[in-house]
Amino acid sequence: MDEVLFRSSQKFENLQVQLSLAASQSKDLFQQYSEQSKSAALQVWNSSYSEQVKNSIHALWDYVVNLSVKAQQQLWQHLDPQKLYYSLAQVFWKKWTKRDVCFLCAGFVCGSAAGMIFALTIKKKESIVRYMQAIQCTNYLGIESAAVVENARAPDVCNENEVIISVKAASVHVVDAQICSGYGKRLRKILQKIYNKHSNGGLPVTLGRDCTGIITDVGSNVRRLEIGDEVWLTVPFWHEGTMSQCVIIPEFRIGRKPKNVGFEGACSLPYAGTLALSALRQIQVDQDNAENRRFLVLDGCTPVGSVLIQILKHWKANITTSCTKRSVPVAKALGASEVIVSPEPVKSDDKAILSLELPHESLNAFQKELELRDKFDFVIMTKKCVLNTKTLEDLCLGRIVSTQPEDLYSDSCGFLSAFFIQSYIYIKSVFEKVLGASFNDFDEGHMCYVSLDELAEMVENGYLQTVVDKVLHPQDIEIALNHIQSWDSIGSTVVTFR
């Protein structure tokens, strides 16, 4: 063992000696090459060619200095105040002849003409403003303020992540009627200034929350979509509306339209369908856990209710729904297991609603019929519910969700509260830009191409059908808004721009 240690130490010492020799030789070589490089540089610097170059540079510098001195002297001579005074005096105080006046006038006319021609040649080309037809709310006094305008400004240039779409059809929703009465007006003005530079958020407000159409232009960063694609889209309540002949929308809110349905039918699904999927995600229900679970869909023949029933039917859930007597065959055709007729306001022979209050007897009968059923796992409200919260809680074992637009505190708050809300939103937007993330308080993350592609797959596979009640023209917007809020409405009401 001692011999092994001795030999190992001997080899280690030899290695140290070799390394020190190599370091010493490297140092010597470095010094030698540095000396050679230094001497070579000195030879080049002291050569005749180098001297010629240095002399040429010095001569050029002297010439520039002399030229600048001469120019300075000439300038001072011409700008000498005394000389300027005598020159002007000779020109203006002498006796002018007709020849001098003619030359002066001719010079003035020629100079002016040359200046005008030059200005016209370099004048920037003015941008062409295009106008389009749109359905807009001109004030917040109700659905009577909704009207068709022919001079709405059409989008012409899209930003890098935006898409311009020629609209073929758009659907009408209850939230459009609420917007005509001022729903979201304060948040709309704040959020559009931050997230939508194409609008100031004030009046007039273009209505519409979804549409179908054909892409006519795309931004430089758009990758999923191309010009000529048939698409559908949906936007939140604060965004610029879709009821116009042309819209400009961020790419992430647009999906490709299903190929097996037309424009008018397809536009009944984007807004209602994304709300339906959002409600199911809130209660954490999907295809894997929906089978045999009991659902109560109140007002199942609304645009959202029609989508919910079909999706839950495909997922093999047990669905009970309520609807008007006129809508019962539609609800059964959509796939509801049980249909309960909901109470309606009293009507006269001319179909005019005499009272907005529901008959007390009908309301009690409706409530008792629901109580006879076993308790439901989930309750989903797609319209303003005629039952109180306590009654709904007694009917449900799990969660109760609503797809109706929620009441906004900002619509009724005072000046001070509005200031704090605006400050909060601006601060949040700054953090979003710095961190590169979205806090999603008002952005409705479910209204994106992911949800739209999921709906498109359902339509193309045949288990999600479109339910369209009326197809109207833009001039009939008041009729459309009244109809979508009425008890006679079934499915979606559509406005066509073709």
C-alpha positions as CSV (number, residue, x, y, z in Angstrom):
1,M,0.0,0.0,0.0
2,D,2.9,2.4,0.9
3,E,4.5,1.7,-2.5
4,V,1.2,2.5,-4.3
5,L,1.0,5.8,-2.5
6,F,4.6,6.6,-3.2
7,R,4.2,5.9,-6.9
8,S,1.0,8.0,-7.0
9,S,2.7,11.0,-5.3
10,Q,5.6,10.6,-7.7
11,K,3.3,10.7,-10.8
12,F,1.5,13.7,-9.3
13,E,4.7,15.6,-8.9
14,N,5.7,14.8,-12.5
15,L,2.4,16.1,-13.6
16,Q,2.8,19.4,-11.7
17,V,6.3,19.8,-13.2
18,Q,4.9,19.3,-16.8
19,L,2.1,21.7,-16.2
20,S,4.4,24.4,-14.9
21,L,6.7,23.9,-17.9
22,A,3.7,24.2,-20.3
23,A,2.6,27.4,-18.6
24,S,6.1,28.9,-18.8
25,Q,6.4,28.0,-22.5
26,S,2.9,29.5,-23.2
27,K,3.9,32.7,-21.4
28,D,7.1,32.9,-23.4
29,L,5.3,32.3,-26.7
30,F,2.7,35.0,-25.8
31,Q,5.4,37.5,-25.0
32,Q,7.2,36.6,-28.3
33,Y,4.1,37.0,-30.4
34,S,3.1,40.3,-28.7
35,E,6.6,41.7,-29.3
36,Q,6.5,40.7,-33.0
37,S,3.0,42.2,-33.3
38,K,4.2,45.4,-31.7
39,S,7.2,45.7,-34.0
40,A,5.1,45.0,-37.1
41,A,2.6,47.7,-36.1
42,L,5.5,50.2,-35.6
43,Q,6.9,49.3,-39.0
44,V,3.6,49.9,-40.6
45,W,3.1,53.2,-38.7
46,N,6.6,54.5,-39.7
47,S,6.4,53.3,-43.3
48,S,6.3,55.8,-46.2
49,Y,2.7,54.8,-47.1
50,S,1.6,55.5,-43.6
51,E,3.3,58.9,-43.8
52,Q,1.5,59.7,-47.0
53,V,-1.9,58.8,-45.5
54,K,-1.3,61.0,-42.4
55,N,-0.2,63.9,-44.6
56,S,-3.3,63.5,-46.8
57,I,-5.6,63.5,-43.7
58,H,-3.8,66.6,-42.3
59,A,-4.1,68.4,-45.6
60,L,-7.9,67.6,-45.8
61,W,-8.4,68.8,-42.3
62,D,-6.6,72.1,-43.0
63,Y,-8.7,72.6,-46.2
64,V,-12.0,72.1,-44.3
65,V,-10.9,74.5,-41.5
66,N,-9.9,77.2,-44.0
67,L,-13.1,76.7,-46.0
68,S,-15.2,77.1,-42.8
69,V,-13.3,80.3,-41.9
70,K,-13.8,81.8,-45.3
71,A,-17.5,80.9,-45.3
72,Q,-17.8,82.5,-41.8
73,Q,-16.1,85.7,-43.1
74,Q,-18.4,85.9,-46.2
75,L,-21.5,85.3,-44.0
76,W,-20.5,88.1,-41.6
77,Q,-19.9,90.5,-44.6
78,H,-23.3,89.8,-46.1
79,L,-25.1,90.0,-42.7
80,D,-23.4,93.2,-41.6
81,P,-26.3,95.4,-40.4
82,Q,-24.9,98.6,-41.9
83,K,-24.5,97.0,-45.3
84,L,-28.0,95.4,-45.2
85,Y,-29.5,98.8,-44.3
86,Y,-27.8,100.6,-47.3
87,S,-28.8,97.8,-49.7
88,L,-32.4,97.9,-48.6
89,A,-32.4,101.7,-48.8
90,Q,-31.1,101.5,-52.4
91,V,-33.8,99.1,-53.4
92,F,-36.9,100.6,-51.7
93,W,-36.1,104.3,-51.7
94,K,-35.0,104.7,-55.2
95,K,-37.3,105.8,-58.0
96,W,-39.0,102.7,-59.4
97,T,-39.4,102.5,-63.2
98,K,-42.2,100.6,-65.0
99,R,-39.6,98.0,-66.0
100,D,-38.7,97.3,-62.3
101,V,-42.4,97.0,-61.3
102,C,-43.0,94.6,-64.2
103,F,-40.1,92.4,-63.2
104,L,-41.2,92.4,-59.5
105,C,-44.8,91.4,-60.4
106,A,-43.6,88.8,-62.8
107,G,-41.3,87.3,-60.2
108,F,-44.1,87.3,-57.6
109,V,-46.5,85.5,-59.9
110,C,-44.0,83.0,-61.1
111,G,-42.8,82.2,-57.5
112,S,-46.4,81.8,-56.3
113,A,-47.3,79.5,-59.1
114,A,-44.2,77.4,-58.6
115,G,-45.0,77.1,-54.9
116,M,-48.6,76.1,-55.5
117,I,-47.5,73.4,-58.0
118,F,-44.9,72.1,-55.6
119,A,-47.5,72.0,-52.8
120,L,-50.0,70.1,-54.9
121,T,-47.4,67.5,-56.0
122,I,-46.3,66.7,-52.4
123,K,-49.9,66.8,-50.9
124,K,-50.7,63.6,-49.1
125,K,-53.3,61.4,-50.5
126,E,-56.5,61.7,-48.4
127,S,-57.9,58.5,-46.9
128,I,-61.2,57.4,-48.5
129,V,-64.0,57.3,-45.9
130,R,-66.5,54.5,-46.5
131,Y,-70.0,54.3,-44.9
132,M,-72.2,51.4,-44.2
133,Q,-75.6,50.4,-42.9
134,A,-75.8,49.7,-39.1
135,I,-78.4,49.3,-36.4
136,Q,-77.6,51.7,-33.6
137,C,-79.0,53.0,-30.3
138,T,-79.0,56.8,-30.5
139,N,-80.0,57.3,-26.8
140,Y,-80.8,55.4,-23.7
141,L,-84.6,55.8,-23.7
142,G,-85.6,52.2,-24.6
143,I,-86.0,50.1,-27.7
144,E,-87.6,53.1,-29.5
145,S,-84.1,54.6,-29.7
146,A,-82.9,51.7,-31.9
147,A,-82.8,52.7,-35.6
148,V,-81.1,51.9,-38.9
149,V,-78.4,54.4,-40.0
150,E,-76.9,54.5,-43.5
151,N,-73.9,56.6,-42.6
152,A,-72.1,54.6,-40.0
153,R,-68.3,54.7,-40.7
154,A,-67.1,51.4,-42.1
155,P,-63.8,49.9,-40.8
156,D,-61.0,50.1,-43.4
157,V,-57.7,49.3,-41.7
158,C,-57.3,46.5,-39.1
159,N,-54.5,46.2,-36.6
160,E,-52.1,43.3,-36.5
161,N,-54.4,41.0,-34.5
162,E,-57.7,42.0,-35.9
163,V,-60.0,40.8,-38.7
164,I,-62.5,42.7,-40.9
165,I,-65.7,40.8,-41.7
166,S,-68.5,41.4,-44.1
167,V,-71.6,40.6,-42.0
168,K,-74.3,38.4,-43.5
169,A,-76.6,37.9,-40.4
170,A,-76.8,38.8,-36.7
171,S,-79.1,37.6,-33.9
172,V,-81.1,39.7,-31.5
173,H,-80.8,39.1,-27.8
174,V,-82.5,40.4,-24.6
175,V,-79.2,42.2,-23.7
176,D,-79.6,44.4,-26.8
177,A,-82.9,45.7,-25.5
178,Q,-81.2,46.3,-22.1
179,I,-78.4,48.2,-23.8
180,C,-81.1,50.5,-25.4
181,S,-82.1,51.4,-21.8
182,G,-78.5,52.1,-20.7
183,Y,-77.2,48.7,-19.6
184,G,-73.4,48.9,-19.2
185,K,-73.1,52.4,-20.5
186,R,-70.4,53.5,-18.0
187,L,-68.3,50.3,-18.2
188,R,-68.6,50.4,-22.0
189,K,-67.1,53.9,-22.2
190,I,-64.2,52.9,-19.9
191,L,-63.4,49.5,-21.4
192,Q,-63.6,50.5,-25.0
193,K,-61.1,53.3,-24.5
194,I,-58.7,50.6,-23.1
195,Y,-59.4,47.5,-25.2
196,N,-61.1,48.8,-28.4
197,K,-59.4,51.8,-30.1
198,H,-62.0,51.9,-32.9
199,S,-64.8,53.3,-30.7
200,N,-65.1,55.9,-27.9
201,G,-67.7,53.9,-26.1
202,G,-70.3,56.7,-26.2
203,L,-73.5,57.1,-28.2
204,P,-74.5,55.9,-30.8
205,V,-74.0,52.3,-29.8
206,T,-74.1,49.6,-32.4
207,L,-76.3,46.7,-31.2
208,G,-75.7,42.9,-31.7
209,R,-73.6,40.4,-29.7
210,D,-72.9,37.9,-32.5
211,C,-72.9,37.5,-36.2
212,T,-71.8,35.4,-39.2
213,G,-70.0,36.6,-42.3
214,I,-67.0,36.4,-44.6
215,I,-63.5,37.7,-43.9
216,T,-62.4,40.5,-46.2
217,D,-59.2,41.6,-44.5
218,V,-56.8,40.3,-41.8
219,G,-54.0,41.8,-39.7
220,S,-50.4,40.9,-40.1
221,N,-50.3,38.6,-37.1
222,V,-53.5,36.7,-37.8
223,R,-52.6,33.0,-38.4
224,R,-55.7,30.9,-37.9
225,L,-57.9,32.7,-40.4
226,E,-57.7,33.8,-44.0
227,I,-59.5,36.1,-46.4
228,G,-62.6,34.4,-47.7
229,D,-63.3,32.2,-44.7
230,E,-66.9,31.9,-43.6
231,V,-66.8,32.6,-39.8
232,W,-69.0,33.3,-36.8
233,L,-68.1,35.3,-33.7
234,T,-69.4,36.7,-30.4
235,V,-68.5,39.7,-28.3
236,P,-69.3,40.8,-24.7
237,F,-71.8,43.5,-23.7
238,W,-69.3,46.4,-23.6
239,H,-67.8,45.7,-27.0
240,E,-68.8,47.5,-30.2
241,G,-71.8,45.6,-31.7
242,T,-72.2,43.4,-34.7
243,M,-75.4,44.6,-36.4
244,S,-73.7,46.3,-39.3
245,Q,-72.7,45.5,-42.8
246,C,-69.0,45.3,-41.7
247,V,-67.3,44.7,-38.4
248,I,-63.7,44.7,-37.1
249,I,-63.0,42.1,-34.4
250,P,-60.0,40.6,-32.5
251,E,-59.0,37.3,-34.0
252,F,-59.5,35.3,-30.7
253,R,-63.2,36.0,-30.7
254,I,-63.7,34.5,-34.2
255,G,-64.2,30.8,-35.2
256,R,-65.0,29.1,-38.5
257,K,-68.7,28.6,-39.2
258,P,-70.0,25.1,-39.4
259,K,-70.2,24.1,-43.1
260,N,-73.6,22.3,-42.8
261,V,-75.7,25.4,-41.8
262,G,-76.3,28.8,-43.5
263,F,-75.5,32.2,-42.3
264,E,-78.9,33.0,-40.8
265,G,-79.1,29.7,-38.9
266,A,-75.6,29.7,-37.7
267,C,-75.8,33.2,-36.2
268,S,-78.3,31.9,-33.6
269,L,-75.6,30.0,-31.8
270,P,-72.4,31.9,-31.0
271,Y,-73.7,34.2,-28.1
272,A,-76.3,31.8,-26.8
273,G,-74.0,28.8,-27.2
274,T,-71.0,30.3,-25.4
275,L,-73.3,31.3,-22.5
276,A,-74.7,27.8,-22.3
277,L,-71.2,26.3,-22.2
278,S,-70.1,28.9,-19.6
279,A,-73.1,27.9,-17.4
280,L,-72.2,24.2,-17.6
281,R,-68.5,25.0,-16.7
282,Q,-69.7,27.0,-13.7
283,I,-71.4,23.9,-12.2
284,Q,-68.5,21.7,-13.4
285,V,-70.6,19.5,-15.7
286,D,-69.3,17.9,-18.8
287,Q,-69.8,14.8,-21.0
288,D,-68.1,12.6,-18.5
289,N,-70.3,13.3,-15.4
290,A,-73.6,14.5,-16.8
291,E,-75.2,11.1,-17.4
292,N,-78.4,10.4,-15.5
293,R,-78.1,13.7,-13.5
294,R,-81.3,15.7,-13.1
295,F,-81.4,19.2,-14.6
296,L,-84.1,21.8,-14.4
297,V,-83.8,24.3,-17.3
298,L,-86.2,27.1,-16.7
299,D,-87.6,28.6,-19.9
300,G,-86.0,26.0,-22.1
301,C,-87.0,27.5,-25.5
302,T,-85.0,30.7,-25.2
303,P,-81.9,30.9,-27.4
304,V,-79.7,29.7,-24.5
305,G,-82.2,27.1,-23.2
306,S,-82.5,25.6,-26.7
307,V,-78.7,25.0,-26.7
308,L,-78.6,23.7,-23.1
309,I,-81.3,21.1,-23.7
310,Q,-79.6,19.7,-26.8
311,I,-76.2,19.5,-25.2
312,L,-77.5,17.8,-22.0
313,K,-79.6,15.4,-24.1
314,H,-76.4,14.4,-26.0
315,W,-74.6,13.9,-22.7
316,K,-77.5,11.6,-21.5
317,A,-78.7,13.8,-18.7
318,N,-82.3,13.8,-17.4
319,I,-83.8,17.2,-18.4
320,T,-86.9,18.9,-17.1
321,T,-87.8,22.2,-18.6
322,S,-90.5,24.8,-18.4
323,C,-91.9,26.8,-21.4
324,T,-95.0,28.4,-22.7
325,K,-97.8,26.2,-24.1
326,R,-96.9,27.2,-27.7
327,S,-93.3,26.1,-27.1
328,V,-94.1,22.6,-25.7
329,P,-93.6,20.7,-29.0
330,V,-90.3,22.4,-29.6
331,A,-89.0,21.6,-26.2
332,K,-89.9,17.9,-26.6
333,A,-88.3,17.9,-30.1
334,L,-85.1,19.3,-28.6
335,G,-84.8,16.4,-26.2
336,A,-86.4,17.4,-22.8
337,S,-87.5,14.4,-20.7
338,E,-90.3,16.4,-19.0
339,V,-92.0,19.7,-20.0
340,I,-93.9,21.8,-17.6
341,V,-96.1,24.7,-19.0
342,S,-95.0,27.9,-17.3
343,P,-97.5,30.6,-16.4
344,E,-98.1,33.5,-18.9
345,P,-99.5,37.0,-18.6
346,V,-103.2,37.5,-19.3
347,K,-103.9,38.4,-23.0
348,S,-106.8,39.8,-24.8
349,D,-108.2,38.7,-28.1
350,D,-105.8,41.0,-30.0
351,K,-102.8,39.4,-28.3
352,A,-101.9,42.5,-26.4
353,I,-100.6,41.9,-22.9
354,L,-103.1,43.4,-20.4
355,S,-100.9,42.9,-17.4
356,L,-97.3,42.1,-16.8
357,E,-98.2,40.4,-13.5
358,L,-98.7,36.6,-13.7
359,P,-102.0,35.1,-12.6
360,H,-101.6,34.0,-8.9
361,E,-103.4,30.7,-9.5
362,S,-101.2,29.8,-12.4
363,L,-98.0,30.6,-10.5
364,N,-99.1,28.4,-7.5
365,A,-99.9,25.6,-9.8
366,F,-96.6,25.8,-11.6
367,Q,-94.7,25.8,-8.3
368,K,-96.6,22.8,-7.0
369,E,-96.0,20.8,-10.2
370,L,-92.3,21.4,-9.7
371,E,-92.4,20.4,-6.1
372,L,-94.0,17.0,-7.0
373,R,-90.8,16.1,-8.8
374,D,-87.7,14.7,-7.1
375,K,-85.1,17.4,-6.3
376,F,-82.9,18.4,-9.1
377,D,-79.1,18.2,-9.1
378,F,-78.9,21.6,-10.9
379,V,-81.2,24.5,-11.8
380,I,-80.3,26.8,-14.8
381,M,-82.3,30.0,-15.4
382,T,-82.2,31.3,-18.9
383,K,-84.8,34.1,-18.4
384,K,-86.0,36.3,-15.5
385,C,-87.4,33.7,-13.1
386,V,-91.0,33.8,-11.9
387,L,-90.1,31.9,-8.8
388,N,-88.3,33.4,-5.7
389,T,-84.9,32.3,-4.6
390,K,-86.2,30.3,-1.6
391,T,-88.4,28.2,-3.8
392,L,-85.5,27.4,-6.2
393,E,-83.2,26.4,-3.3
394,D,-85.9,24.0,-2.1
395,L,-86.0,22.4,-5.5
396,C,-82.3,22.0,-6.0
397,L,-79.6,19.8,-4.4
398,G,-76.7,21.4,-6.0
399,R,-76.0,24.9,-7.6
400,I,-78.4,27.4,-9.2
401,V,-77.0,29.4,-12.1
402,S,-78.3,32.1,-14.4
403,T,-77.4,33.0,-18.0
404,Q,-79.1,36.4,-17.8
405,P,-77.0,39.6,-17.9
406,E,-76.2,40.4,-14.3
407,D,-77.1,43.7,-12.8
408,L,-74.2,46.2,-13.0
409,Y,-73.6,48.4,-10.0
410,S,-71.7,50.9,-12.2
411,D,-75.0,51.8,-14.0
412,S,-76.5,53.3,-10.9
413,C,-73.5,54.4,-8.8
414,G,-72.7,58.0,-8.1
415,F,-69.8,60.2,-9.3
416,L,-67.3,59.2,-6.6
417,S,-68.0,55.4,-7.0
418,A,-67.7,55.8,-10.8
419,F,-64.3,57.5,-10.3
420,F,-63.0,54.6,-8.2
421,I,-64.3,52.0,-10.7
422,Q,-62.6,53.8,-13.5
423,S,-59.3,54.1,-11.6
424,Y,-59.4,50.3,-10.7
425,I,-60.0,49.4,-14.3
426,Y,-57.1,51.6,-15.6
427,I,-54.7,50.2,-12.9
428,K,-55.7,46.7,-13.8
429,S,-55.1,47.3,-17.5
430,V,-51.6,48.7,-16.6
431,F,-50.8,45.5,-14.7
432,E,-52.1,43.4,-17.6
433,K,-49.7,45.2,-20.0
434,V,-46.8,44.8,-17.6
435,L,-47.4,41.2,-16.6
436,G,-48.7,40.1,-20.0
437,A,-51.8,38.4,-18.5
438,S,-55.5,39.0,-18.4
439,F,-57.4,39.2,-15.1
440,N,-60.6,38.6,-17.1
441,D,-63.0,40.6,-14.9
442,F,-65.0,42.0,-17.8
443,D,-63.5,40.2,-20.8
444,E,-65.9,37.2,-20.9
445,G,-63.2,34.6,-21.5
446,H,-65.8,32.0,-22.7
447,M,-66.5,34.2,-25.7
448,C,-63.6,33.0,-27.8
449,Y,-62.8,30.7,-30.6
450,V,-62.3,27.7,-28.3
451,S,-65.9,27.7,-27.3
452,L,-67.0,28.5,-30.9
453,D,-65.0,25.6,-32.3
454,E,-66.6,23.3,-29.7
455,L,-70.0,24.4,-30.8
456,A,-69.1,24.0,-34.5
457,E,-68.1,20.4,-33.8
458,M,-71.4,19.7,-32.2
459,V,-73.3,21.2,-35.1
460,E,-71.3,19.3,-37.7
461,N,-71.8,16.1,-35.8
462,G,-75.5,16.6,-35.9
463,Y,-76.5,16.8,-32.2
464,L,-76.8,20.5,-32.0
465,Q,-79.5,22.1,-34.2
466,T,-80.2,25.8,-34.8
467,V,-83.6,27.1,-33.6
468,V,-84.6,30.3,-35.5
469,D,-88.1,31.8,-34.9
470,K,-88.0,34.9,-37.2
471,V,-85.7,36.3,-39.9
472,L,-86.2,40.0,-40.2
473,H,-84.6,42.9,-42.1
474,P,-82.7,45.8,-40.4
475,Q,-85.6,48.1,-40.8
476,D,-87.6,45.8,-38.5
477,I,-85.3,46.1,-35.5
478,E,-88.0,47.4,-33.2
479,I,-90.2,44.5,-34.0
480,A,-87.3,42.1,-33.4
481,L,-86.4,43.7,-30.0
482,N,-90.1,43.5,-28.9
483,H,-90.4,39.9,-30.1
484,I,-87.3,38.5,-28.4
485,Q,-88.6,39.8,-25.0
486,S,-92.2,38.5,-25.5
487,W,-93.6,35.2,-24.2
488,D,-94.3,34.1,-27.8
489,S,-90.6,34.0,-28.7
490,I,-89.1,30.6,-29.5
491,G,-85.3,30.3,-30.1
492,S,-83.5,33.1,-31.8
493,T,-84.6,36.1,-33.8
494,V,-82.3,37.0,-36.6
495,V,-81.6,40.1,-38.7
496,T,-80.2,39.5,-42.2
497,F,-77.9,41.9,-44.0
498,R,-78.1,40.1,-47.4
